[in-house]
Amino acid sequence: MAENSASGFGEGVPCWADAQLPDVAAGKRFYGELFGWTFDEDAPVLGTVWGRQDGAPVAALSHKSDGRMPTVWTVYFATPDAEALSRRILAAGGQVVTAPLPTEGGLGTAALVTDPEGAVFGLWQAGGHPGFGRRDEPGTFAWVQLYARNTEMANAFYGALFHDALFGPGAVPEFGRAPVSDAFPAEMPPHLLVHFRVDDCDTATEDVRRLGGRVQVPAFDASYGRVAVVVDNQGASFALLQR
């Protein structure tokens, strides 16, 4: 598996997630209470704060400067070469939404892209910021699920791009594919859904409601755990995962 030497994450491994929010302070209150995150006072990027679990970075909350932008969670896949991977995505029928650009402070290079059905995801070529400092434990990233209309096409697209991460020796499953209709109405656009691990899915959904969010899909049993799809107090969807 080709590794990003700065991060140790092989190409195609989910390595970071961020939320684009209209009110970062409100996001800090919501996720701080829900997951127990603390936040940097001195953000490495203007308008962005890092959520931390026991001091390790686990996600970012960013202020969306354009109200026309969606309020969303985005997952980033590691790559040693964001430019080259962007070209491969275009050749495979995807699109480049934001071309690879270095971030402030030498943290790395980021891009936003889509698969052939329009599901948006990020690419991360690490510099000073490797990515998740903790994962697959309560309050941290644990899984990303692609909800697609054409799962055969999705498997072919992602399987070709990220073959080693998905199927290679030592691959640890963190990325699943399923039809949109498995959890959402058929008219829901294809998308990637970030999952955060919790000790008790049902209790966590009640916490989401108490904090001003809502439950989009009540808890159900999936092959990789018990899952609920929820929306935060500003409209960003994500999932809770109980292993």
C-alpha positions in Angstrom: 0.0 0.0 0.0 1.4 3.4 -1.0 1.8 5.4 2.2 1.8 9.1 2.9 5.2 9.2 4.5 4.3 12.2 6.6 1.3 10.5 8.1 1.7 6.7 8.0 -1.8 6.4 6.6 -1.9 4.4 3.4 -3.5 5.8 0.3 -7.3 5.5 0.5 -7.4 5.2 4.3 -9.8 7.7 5.9 -7.4 10.1 7.8 -9.4 13.2 8.7 -12.9 14.7 8.9 -14.2 18.3 9.2 -17.5 20.0 9.5 -18.3 23.2 7.6 -20.6 25.2 10.0 -22.2 28.6 10.1 -21.4 29.0 13.8 -18.2 27.3 15.0 -18.8 28.4 18.6 -22.2 26.6 18.6 -20.5 23.6 17.1 -17.9 23.6 19.9 -20.7 23.5 22.5 -22.6 20.7 20.7 -19.7 18.4 20.0 -17.9 19.2 23.2 -20.8 18.0 25.2 -21.8 15.1 22.9 -18.3 13.6 22.5 -16.3 15.3 25.3 -14.0 17.1 22.8 -11.8 19.9 23.9 -10.8 22.6 21.4 -7.6 24.5 20.5 -7.7 28.1 21.5 -5.1 29.0 18.8 -6.4 27.5 15.6 -3.8 26.4 13.1 -6.1 27.7 10.3 -8.1 30.9 10.5 -11.8 30.1 11.1 -11.1 26.5 12.1 -10.8 24.7 15.4 -9.5 21.2 16.1 -11.5 18.9 18.4 -9.3 16.9 20.6 -9.8 13.7 22.6 -7.3 13.3 25.4 -5.1 16.0 23.7 -5.0 14.2 20.3 -6.7 15.8 17.2 -9.8 13.9 16.1 -11.7 16.3 13.8 -12.0 20.0 12.8 -14.9 22.5 12.8 -14.6 25.2 10.2 -16.5 28.4 9.6 -18.2 28.3 6.2 -17.7 31.8 4.7 -20.3 31.4 2.0 -23.9 30.8 3.1 -24.5 28.9 -0.2 -22.1 26.2 0.9 -23.7 23.1 2.5 -23.5 22.5 6.2 -21.7 19.1 6.1 -19.2 16.7 7.5 -16.5 15.7 5.0 -14.2 12.7 5.2 -10.6 13.0 3.8 -8.7 10.0 2.3 -4.9 9.9 2.6 -2.7 10.2 -0.4 1.0 10.8 -1.0 0.2 12.8 -4.1 -3.1 14.7 -4.2 -2.4 16.0 -7.8 -1.8 12.5 -9.2 -4.9 11.1 -7.4 -7.0 14.0 -8.7 -6.0 13.1 -12.2 -6.9 9.4 -11.6 -10.3 10.5 -10.2 -11.0 12.5 -13.3 -10.0 9.7 -15.6 -12.3 7.3 -13.7 -15.4 9.5 -14.2 -15.2 11.6 -11.0 -14.9 15.4 -10.7 -12.5 17.8 -9.0 -14.5 20.4 -7.0 -11.5 22.1 -5.5 -8.1 21.5 -7.0 -5.3 20.5 -4.5 -4.1 23.5 -2.6 -1.6 23.8 0.3 -3.1 24.8 3.6 -1.9 27.5 6.0 1.1 26.7 8.1 2.4 23.8 6.0 -0.2 21.4 7.5 -0.7 19.6 4.1 -2.5 19.8 0.8 -6.2 19.3 0.5 -8.6 18.8 -2.4 -12.4 18.2 -2.7 -13.5 15.7 -5.3 -16.6 13.6 -6.2 -17.2 10.1 -7.4 -19.1 9.5 -10.7 -22.5 9.8 -8.9 -21.5 13.1 -7.2 -20.7 11.9 -3.7 -18.2 14.4 -2.3 -15.0 13.5 -0.4 -11.7 15.1 0.4 -8.1 14.2 -0.3 -5.3 14.9 2.2 -1.6 14.9 1.5 -0.1 15.3 4.9 2.5 17.9 5.8 2.7 19.0 9.4 -0.7 17.5 10.2 -0.8 13.8 9.8 -4.5 13.4 10.5 -6.4 11.6 13.2 -4.5 11.3 16.4 -7.1 8.8 17.8 -9.7 6.7 16.0 -12.1 3.9 16.6 -12.7 4.7 20.2 -15.6 6.5 21.9 -15.9 10.1 20.6 -13.6 9.5 17.5 -14.0 8.6 13.9 -14.7 4.9 13.4 -16.3 4.4 9.9 -17.4 6.1 6.7 -20.3 4.6 4.7 -21.0 5.5 1.1 -24.6 5.5 0.2 -24.8 5.0 -3.6 -27.4 4.5 -6.2 -25.2 2.1 -8.2 -23.1 0.1 -5.8 -21.5 -2.0 -8.5 -20.1 1.2 -10.1 -19.1 2.5 -6.7 -17.2 -0.7 -5.9 -15.4 -0.5 -9.3 -14.5 3.2 -8.8 -13.3 3.1 -5.2 -11.8 -0.4 -5.6 -9.6 0.8 -8.5 -8.6 4.0 -6.7 -8.0 2.6 -3.2 -7.5 -1.1 -3.9 -4.8 -1.7 -1.3 -6.6 0.1 1.4 -9.8 -1.8 0.8 -8.6 -5.2 -0.2 -4.8 -5.4 0.3 -2.8 -7.3 2.9 -3.4 -5.9 6.4 -6.4 -3.7 5.2 -8.7 -2.7 8.1 -12.2 -2.1 7.0 -13.3 1.5 7.7 -15.2 2.2 4.5 -18.4 0.5 3.4 -20.7 0.8 0.4 -24.5 0.4 0.5 -27.5 1.4 -1.6 -29.1 4.7 -0.6 -32.4 2.9 -0.1 -30.9 0.8 2.8 -31.2 3.8 5.2 -32.6 6.8 3.3 -35.4 7.6 0.8 -34.6 6.7 -2.8 -34.4 10.5 -3.7 -31.5 11.1 -1.2 -28.4 12.0 -3.3 -25.4 9.7 -3.0 -23.1 10.7 -0.2 -20.4 9.6 2.3 -21.5 9.5 5.9 -19.0 10.0 8.7 -19.5 7.8 11.7 -18.3 8.5 15.2 -18.0 5.8 17.8 -20.1 5.8 21.0 -20.6 3.5 23.9 -24.4 3.3 23.5 -26.1 4.4 20.3 -29.5 4.8 21.8 -28.3 7.0 24.7 -26.2 9.1 22.3 -29.3 9.8 20.1 -31.1 11.1 23.1 -28.1 13.4 23.9 -28.2 14.7 20.3 -31.9 15.6 20.8 -31.2 17.2 24.1 -28.4 19.4 22.5 -30.7 20.7 19.8 -30.0 18.2 17.1 -32.4 15.6 15.6 -32.5 12.0 14.6 -32.6 11.4 10.8 -32.6 7.6 10.9 -33.3 5.8 14.2 -30.8 3.3 15.4 -30.6 0.1 13.3 -28.3 -2.9 13.2 -25.7 -2.9 10.3 -23.0 -5.4 9.5 -20.4 -3.2 11.2 -22.4 -2.3 14.3 -25.4 -0.4 15.6 -25.9 2.8 13.8 -28.1 6.0 14.1 -28.0 8.8 11.6 -28.4 12.2 13.3 -28.1 15.9 12.5 -26.4 18.4 14.7 -27.9 21.7 15.9 -26.8 23.5 12.6 -27.9 20.8 10.0 -24.8 18.7 9.5 -25.5 15.0 9.2 -23.3 12.3 10.8 -23.7 8.9 12.3 -23.3 7.3 15.7 -21.7 3.9 15.7 -21.8 1.4 18.6 -19.5 -1.6 17.9 
